[in-house]
């Protein structure tokens, strides 16, 4: 990838480390849901990369669906107002749902989403977050499956973006403050 040192400060989590952790998480998910069918829900757009890698590792029967939420726009800080931009295509009543998210920061989007999904009477709803940034949490929320707990840095790559750029980086990288300040 051709991004300059002025843009990317450093690699926080390498792709090899991500892949090894996803092997572990998905082995646990396969054990936890053995004998059941799972609905994997990808939160667009940031979670697409981790979603595809998780999907390929799931060994139990599963189906997929997609949702899109917005609380950032093109800013580096959440507005605190969560909107559903794209809802599920199918009902989830009685289903085991695993939401796959790229990063949990303030937790506001996921709290809103989980409250919304619970009204639809699923059998269960759990969360897999590739990245967790608990130092920024504004609500009580804990992911069921966490890839990595990270410091309070603005990260991009492996699906995460800033203003729709950097998603194609293979690693999770710290974005230089010069880019977003």
N, C-alpha and C positions, 0 to 999 in steps of 0.2 A: 504494500500500500504506500502511496506517495503522499503522506502527510508530513509536514515539517515539524521540527522540534519546537517551533514557535506555537504549534497547535497542540501537539501531544506531549505532555510533560513526562509521562512514563507509563510502562505497562504495570497494571495492578494485579491482574490475574491472567496468566497465559492460557492459550487455547488448550494446550496439553493438560494443564491443571483442571480446567473446566471439564474436559472430556472425562478425566479420571473421576471427578466428583459426580458427574452425571451417571456414570456407571454405578456408583455406590447408591445414589438416590433412587435410581430406577430399579435396582435390585430390591431395595426396601419396598418400593411401591408395588412391585410384582408380588412380593410376599404379603403385603398388607391387603391386597385386593384379590388374592388367589381365590378362584371359584366364583368371582363376581365379574360383572361387566362394568367398565369404567367409561365415563364421558370426559374427555380431555377438552378443556376450554382455553383457547389461546387468546390472550389479551393483546390486541393489535395496537401498534405495529411492532413495538419493541421486543415482544416475547417470541416473535416468529422464529428466530434462530434457535433459541433454547427449546421451543415447542417442537420443532422438526427433529432435533437431536433426542428429545425425550420420547417422542412418538416412535422413533426407530428402535428404541430400547424396551418398549412395553411389550411384554410377552403374553398378556392376558387379552381376552376380547375387549375391544374398545371402539368407540366412535369419537368423532371430533366435531367441534363447533367453534365459532369465533365471536368475540365481542371487541368493541372499541370504546374506550373511555377517553375523556379529555379533562385535564385540570391544569395543564402547562401551557398549551399553545406553543409559541416559539420562544417562551421565556425560560430561564434557568431555574425559576422558582414556581412552585405550585400556586395557583390562584386561590385554592381552597374550595372552589366551586367545581363539582364533578358532574359531568354530563355523559350519558350513554349515547355515543355516536352511531354504534351498530349493535343491535341486540342479537340474541341467539336466534337461530333459524328454527329450532325445534324446542318443544317443552322438555322440562327436566324432572317432572313429577315422578317420584319414586326412584330416581337414578342416583348413583354415586358419581359425584362431580369432582374433578380435580382441575382447579383453575391454575393456569401456568402464567406467571408474571415475570418480567425481567428484573424489576427492582421494587422493593418496598422501602419507601422513604418516610414521608409523614404518616402513611398508613390510611389517609383519608379516602383515597380512591378505593382501596380494597375494603375498607369498612363499609362504605356506601354500597359497593358491589355485593358484598356478602349479605348485607341486610336485604337488598333487593332480591337476590337469589333465594334466600330463605323463605320469602313469601310465595315462592313457586313450588313448595313442598318436595324438595329433593330428599332422597334417602340420606345423603350426606354431602357436605361441601367442604373440601380441603384446599389448601393453597401450597403450591410449590413456587418458591421465589428463588431465582438464580442468585440474586444479591439482596442483602438485608442491611439497612442503614439505621440501626436502632437509635442512634444519637439524635436523629431528626424526627423521631416518632412523636406525633401529636395526639394519637388515639391509642387505646389498648388493642393491639392487634399482634398476633404472632403467627408466622407461617408454620405449616406442618412439616414442610420439607424445605430446608434452606441450603443453597449451594455454598455461599460465602457471606460472612458478616464483614462489612467493609467500613472504613473510616468515612468521615464526612468530607468526601471529595466529590467533585462533579465528574462522573465517569461516562464514557462512550465506548462504542465498539460492541461486537458480538450482539448486534441488534439494537443497542442503545444509541440514541442520537442526541445531537443538539441542532435544532433548526433543520432537521431531516438530513444532516450530514453525519458521517463517521460510522453508520450502521454496519458497513462492510468490513470494518476492522476485525480480524480474527480473534483478537484478545480484548479483554476489558482494560481500558486505558484511562488514565487521569487526563482530563482536558485542561489545557493551560488556561488560567483565569483571563489571560489577555483576549481569548476568543469570546468569552461570554460576559465580561464586565463592561 
